[in-house]
């Protein structure tokens, strides 16, 4: 088959595997990252690039993924808050990444059939549903899209040919230096899509090493002299890394950049414990790749605190075995696939290994790009183990084995898409495997949206039993009390949410409005002042201030403020109409 036929097969199979997800709803953190994020809704580009990813939702975090947030803002302003185009974009990025992997593997001298199967397994493995079907997890597919495209650009540097494009009478040629610049630019886009993208620089180094050992007639100095432009590209990307860390430690240090897992636990405070725990996490990841059932979010595991214990010793033993197999493969077959796959797999996991404490111990979507290295590693071991068998018998066995695996993966992927389809279905599914305050809170929100208030209250109470330091639960419980005409309970819970997180954006307007309605004007004025200090020139808070002036019999000040409001926010017609009617009633 021709290359385009392989690419078409990858597209069609993946499209049908994810087709059922196109009608899924917004779930999980889509709220704070998309549909309740003011910077996304208002297409506030400056804020998107200068604040944390969740700042537009009034939530403190150290996530910095401006290109991912910008993609959400573009789609929101183009299509509105309809999940379908978001799912379509995620699937497109995923398929494109699979095709990029196919092309990269061909450049690394893998046979077309082998490159196809590895790319297909990447595309339809059920582990990937968390990164593709879950809209907010676009950071994984977007950083992978840019990262793999940059690797393809980096590989072009080794072609020693000028690429030319002709369009009618216009002809453009692209030098190796051009591809070096494009590699650096795409690498910047990779990091700005998701922080883990910083590890893609390791793939450039792997590719350079692979190219060197493939040309074993050259000395390292001759190789570097012939390919000095690739060295310049790596130096450029290294400069990007240094610049990125400098910015994250200074102007982009929103909360505590280098300690994203800031919970004061033994795990977050001890580098040794995190590394020891990672030796156990590696085996959980491998088991999930080989046996992807059941799959769910909010995974965790007991930490490892002893150096001389089962998991560290097992990991060291297997790493020694892998190193031995690398030597045998190169000596026997003059191949490097075990080395390349192992370094890809482990190298891409370094950012989530615990060296820098982040927001969890393990997540399924952290395997999104590392899984490619694992499949290359398995292929290398297979080639080494079965090279003595006849080629025809191996090919037949491998074909049927791969077809069977592909069918199983596709079925499990469609099954996972089903569980991600609605918030209630997802959270009820997750509660089969884990008891989490966040999941109970989210399920309570889902029940509340369906007007199942009794179930919602029960879920919020279970959430608070597990964790009373989660402001969202108090806020959501307050909303429920507000909607069921229990203002005092609502006020208490809004205040509790703000006591836990003073800049929790969403609690202020509702709390201020209830305080005005219950005639607690001094406290309402205090919250208005606090809100204005953090989010000046916000139309909702300006409106609340005018309402307070009307209620406290300051009609003249209210009229003046309303004129200023109309000038500052000319598009807020509904607010202006309501405030005018309120002022007229008072008169």
N, C-alpha and C positions, 0 to 999 in steps of 0.2 A: 504494500500500500504506500501511497505517497504521504508526505508529511501532512498535507491539508486534510487527508482522510482520517489520520490519527487525531488531529486537532478537532475535527468535526465530531468524531466519536466521543471524545472527552466532553465536548460541549453538550451533546445530546443526552448522554447518560447522566451527567451531573444535573442538567436542567430538569429531567424527570425525577431525579432523586429529591430535588428541593422544590418541585412544583407545588406540592401541598402546603408549603410554608408561606406562599405568596399572600394568602388570605389570613395569616395570623395577625393577632392584635399587638398593640404595644404592651410590654410586660416589664416587670422588675425595675431596673433603674432608668428605663426609657423616660420616666417622668422627669427626673432631675437633669438628665443629659439632653433631653429633646423637648417634650411638649410643655413642660413647666419651666424651661430655661429661658429667661428673659433675653439673654444675649443671642440665643438661637432664634427666638421669635422675632426680635427686632433687627436681626442681621447686623449686630454691633461688632463689626470687624475689629476695631481697635481693642475692645474689651476681650474679644475672643483670643487675641494674640498677646494680651498683657495680663490676663488674670487666669486663675485656675479653671479647669474644665467645668466645675460645678458651681463656680461663683455666681453665674446667672440664676441659679436656683437658691441662692442664699446659704449655700452649704460650704463649709471649710473643707478643703482637700488639697493635696499636692499633685493631683493629676494635671498634666499639661499636654494636651493633645489638640492643638489649635486647628490642624488640617482636618481632623476627624470632626470636630465641632463645626468647622466651616462647611463641611459637606452636608451636615445635618441642617445648617442654616439655609444653604442653597436650596435643598429639597423642600424644606418647610415653606420657603417663600415662593417656590415654583408650583408645588402641588398641594400645599396645605398639610394638615395633620392627618394624612391618609397613610396607613402602614404599607400599602401595596408597593409604591415606588421605592420606599426604603428597603423592603425585602428584595426587590428586583436589583437594586444597586449592589446590595451585599452579595447576592448570588453572582452578578456579573464580575465583581472584583475577585470572588473566589474562583470562578472558572478561568478568568484571565491569569491568575496566579498559577493554576494548574498547568496551563499551556506554557507559561514561562518556565516552570520546572521541567517540562518535557524538552524544551529547547536547550535549557542549561545542561541537562543530562546528555543530550546528543553531543554538545560541545565537549563534554568530558568523556567522549568516546564510548558511551554505552550504546548498545544495539537499540534500534527503534522500538522493538517489542518490549524490551526491558524498561526503557524510558517511559513508554506508554503505561505499563502496569503500575510503576511507581507513582506516576502522575495521577493515574486514576484512583489508586488507593488513597493518595492525599486528598483527592476531591470528594470521595464518597464515604470515607471513614466516618462512622457515627460520632466519634469524638469531636469532629469539626462542627457539628450542629450548634454548639454553644457559641462558636465564633461567627457563624453565618446566619442561623435562624434568629438568634437574639440580636435585635437591631443595634442596640447600644454597643455590642461587642465588635462593631465595625473597625475599631482601632486595629484589631488583629488582621483582618483581611486587607485593610488599607496600607498598614506598614509593610505587610508581606508583598502586596502589589508593587509598591514603590521599591522595596528592597530587592525583589527578584528582578525587576526591570533594571535596577542599577547594576546587578550582577551580570545581566546580559550585556549592558553597556561596557562593563569592565572587561568581559570576555572579548569584546570587539577590539580592544587595544592589542590583543595578542594575534589578531588576524594579519597584521602587517600589510593590509590592503586598504585603499581608500574606498569607502562605500559611496556610491553615486545614485542619485535619484533623478529621474528625468520626467518632466511634466510639460507636454507640448514642446515648446522651444526652449524651455528653461531646464537647465541641468545644474544640480547641486552635488558637490562632493564633500565628504566628511572625513577629516583626518583622524588619526589616533588621538591627537591632543584634544580634539573636539569631544570624543567619547570619554576622555578622562574628566573633562569639565562636566559633562552630563552625569557621569558617575557620582561626582561630588554633590551636584545639585539634587539628584534623586536620593542620595543618602541623607541630605538635610530634610527632604520631604518624608523620608522613612522615620526619622527620629521625631519629627513634628506630628506624625500620625499616632505614634505610641512610643513610650519611653523604651520599651524592650527592643525597638528597632536599632538601638545603638550597637547591638551584638552583630549586626549584619557585616560590620567591618571584618569580623572574623572569617566570614565566607570569602571576602576578597583575598585574604591572606591564604586561605585554603586553596582557592583557585590558582593563585600564583605558585604555591608549592606544588600543586598537581601538575601545572604546566612545566615547571622546572624538572620534576622527576620523569615526566613523559619524554623530555628531551635529554636523556642521560649522557649524550655525547658532549654536552656543554658543561663548562665549569660554572660555578655560581656567579663569578664575576662576569663571564661572557654572557650569561643569561640576563643579568641585571643591566649590562651595557646595551644589549639588544632590546630590552623591554623597560628602559628607564622611565618611559611615560606611565607605565603601570605603577611604578614606585612613586612617581609624583602624585598619582591618583590616591594611593594609600596614605601618603603624607598629607594630602589635602583633607581626606576623610578623618585622619587623626587630629588635624587642626580643628575640624568641626567638633570632634568629641571633647577636646579641651575647652573650646569656646562654650559648648553646651553646658558642661559641668560648671564652668565659671558663672554663667548666667543663672543656672539653677541654684547656685549657692549665694547669689546676690539679688539681682532685680526680680528673678522668677522664684525666689524662695518664699512661697506663699504661707507656709505654716512650719514645716520641719522637713525640708526636702529629702534629707538623707536618712530619715527614719520614718518611712511611710507606715510601718507597723508599730505605731507609737502607743502601746498599751501597757507599758511598764511590767511586762512579764519576763520570765527567765529567757524565753525564746527571743524576744526583741532586744534584750540587753546583753546577750552573750553570743559573740560571733562563733565560738566553738560549738555551742549548742545548735546554732542554726546549720552549720556545716554538717555536724553529726546527724541531725534530723534529715538533712537533704539526702544522705546516704540511704535512708529508709524511703524517702519520697520517690527517689529514682525507681525503686522497684514497684511502687504503686503505679507510677507512670507506665512502666513497661508492661505490667499486668493489664492496664487499661487499653494499651495499644493492641496487645495480643488477644484479650478477651473483653471487648468493650460492652460489658453488661454487668449490672445496671449502671447507667450514667446519670449523674445529677450534680447540681451546684452545691456550694457550701460544704465541700469536703474538708476534712481535717484529719489529723492523726496525732497520736501521742508523741511528744518530743523525745529525742534521744539525748541523754546527758553523759553517758559513759563512753570513753574512747575505745576501751576493750569491751566490745559487745557485738552482738550478732550482725547488725546491719553495716556498721563500718568495716568489719572484718570481711564480710561477704563482698562488699563493694570493692575493697582493695584487691581481693582475690580475683574477682572477675575482670577488673581493670588490668591486672597482670596477665591474665589469660588473653584478653583482647590485644595487648601489646605483643604477646607471643604470636598470635594469629596474624597481626599486621606484618611482622617480620617474615613469617612463613609465606604469606600471600605474595609479598614483594619478591622474595627469593625464588619461589616456585613458579609464579605466574607473571611476575613483573607488573602486578596490578596494585592499586592503592585504594580500592573501594572500601575495605574494612577501616582503613585509617581515615579516609575522607568522611565516611558515614558516621564513624564514632565521634570525630572532632566536630562535625556539623551538629550532631544530636546534643552532645554535652556542652559544646560552645554556645549554642543558642539558648540553653537553659541557665547559663551563668547569671544573667540578670535576675532570674527568679529563684536562684539557689539559696538565697539568704545572706549572701555576702553583704548586700545592702538590704536591711530589713524592709519589706514591703507590706502590702495590705492583706497578706494571707500566707499560709504554709504551702498550699497546693491548689491549683485550679485546672480543670480539664482544658480550657482554652489556651493555657500556657504551652500546650503541646502543638499548637497550630502549625508553626513552621518547623520546629525541631523534629516532628514526626517524619519529615522527608529524609533527614539524616539516618533515622532508625531503619527506614526501608532500604536505603543504600547499604547500610551495614549488614542487614539480613541478606541482601543480594550477594555481597562480597563473601559472606560465610558460606552461603549456598554454593557459589562457584568453587570455593576452595574445597568444600566437602565432597562435591559430586563431579569434580572435573574428570575423574577416572571413568565415569559411566559414559555410555554411548550418547552422542549428541541427540539422536532422534528420540530415544526413550526419555531422556531428560526433558526435551522440548514438549513432548506430548503430556507427560505428567505435570509439568509446570503450567501448561495452558489450562488443563482442566482444574487444577488446584486454584489458579488465579480466578477463573470464572466462578468457581464455587464461593471463594472469598468475596468476590465483587457482589454476588447476589446477596450474601448474608449481610454485608456492609450496607447495601442499598435498602434492604428491608429494615434494618435497625435505624438507619438514618430517617426513613419515612416515619418510623415509630416515634423517634425523638421529636420530629417536627410536629407530630400530633400533640405531644405533651407541652410543647411551647406555644400552642395555638391560642389559648386564652389565659388570663391571669389566674382565675380560679383553678383551672385544670393543672396549670404548672405548679402552683403552690401546694395544692393537695397532693400532687405527685411527689414533690420534694419532701413533704412531711412524712412520707413513708420511710425515708432514710435518715433524716436529721431533724433535730428539734432546735430551731433557731428563732430568736426574738425577731429578727428581721423578716423571716418568712411568715411568721404569725401576723406581724404588722401588715405585710403586703397582702396577705389573704384577707385580713380585716378590711383593708381598703377596697379590695375587689368585691367583697360582700356588700360593703357600704354603697358602692357604685351601682349594685344591683338591687338596692333598697332592702337588703336583708339585714336590718339593723341589729337584731338580736344576735345573729351569728357574728356580725362585725364586732360588737362589744365583747363577746366571748373571746374572739381572736386577739383583740387588743389587750385584754386582761391577761391572757396567756403570755403574750409578748412581754408585758411588764413584769410578770412573775420571773421570767428568764433574765431580763435586763431592764433596769430602771434608768439607764443612762442613754437611752435612745430617744432624742427629741421628737423624731417623726411620729412615734407612737402616741406621745402626749398630744401632739398637734392634730393627728387624725382623730383621736378620741374626742378632742375639743370640737372639731368640726361636726362630729356626730351629735354631741350634746347641743351644739348650736342649732343644728337642723331639726332636732327634736324638741326645741323650745325649752332648753335647760341652761339659761345663760350663765348662771353662777358656776355650774360645773364646767362649762366651756371656758370661762375666764380662768378658773384655777388651772386647767390643763394647758391653756395657751401660755400662761405665766410659767408653768413648770417647764415647758419646752424652751422658752426663752432663757430661763435660769440655767438650763443645761448648755444652750448654745445661743448667746446673746445676739448673734447676727443671723439667726434663722429667719430668712426673708419672709416666708409665707405666713407666719403667725401674727405679724404686726397688724396688717389691715383689719383682719377679723377681730382681733383683740381690741383694737382701738374703737372699732365700730360698736362692739358690745359694751365697752366702758362708757361710751357716749349714750347709748340706749339705756343703760342702767344709771345714768346721771352721775357717774364717777368722773367728773370733768378734770380734776387735778391729775389723777393718774393717767387719763387719756392724753393730757397735754405732755406729761413726762414721756410717754411712749412715742408720741409724735416727734418730740425733740430728738429722742434717741434714734428713731428711724431716719429722720432727715440728716443726721450727722453721718450715717453710713450710706444712705442712698439718696443724695440730694436730687432735686428736680424730678422726682417720681410723681406722675399724675395722681396715683391713688392716694398717696400721703398728702399731697396738696389739697385734694378734695376733702379728705378727712379733717384737715385743718379748717377749711371753710365751714364744714358741718359743725365743728366744735364752736366756731365763732357765732354761728346762727343760734345754736342751742344755748349759748351763754349770753344771748341778747346783745351781741356786738355786731348789729346789722351793717353799720357803716364800714367797719373793718372788713366784714364779709363781702360787701359789694366791691370794695377796692381790690380785695384778694381775688374775687371772681373775674374782674377785668384783667388782672395780671395772668390768671390761669388761662383765659381765652386767648391771650397773646402768646403765652409760652407753649400751650398745647392746643393749637387750632384744630387738630384732627380728633380731639377727644369730645366729640359732639354729644355722646350720651351722658358723660359726666356733666358737661355744661348745662344740658337741658334739665337734668335732675337737680342740680344746684340752684338754677334759676327758679324752678318750681318750689323748692324748699324755702328759698328766700322770699318768694312772693307769698307763700302761706304764712310765714312769720309776720310779714307786714300786715 
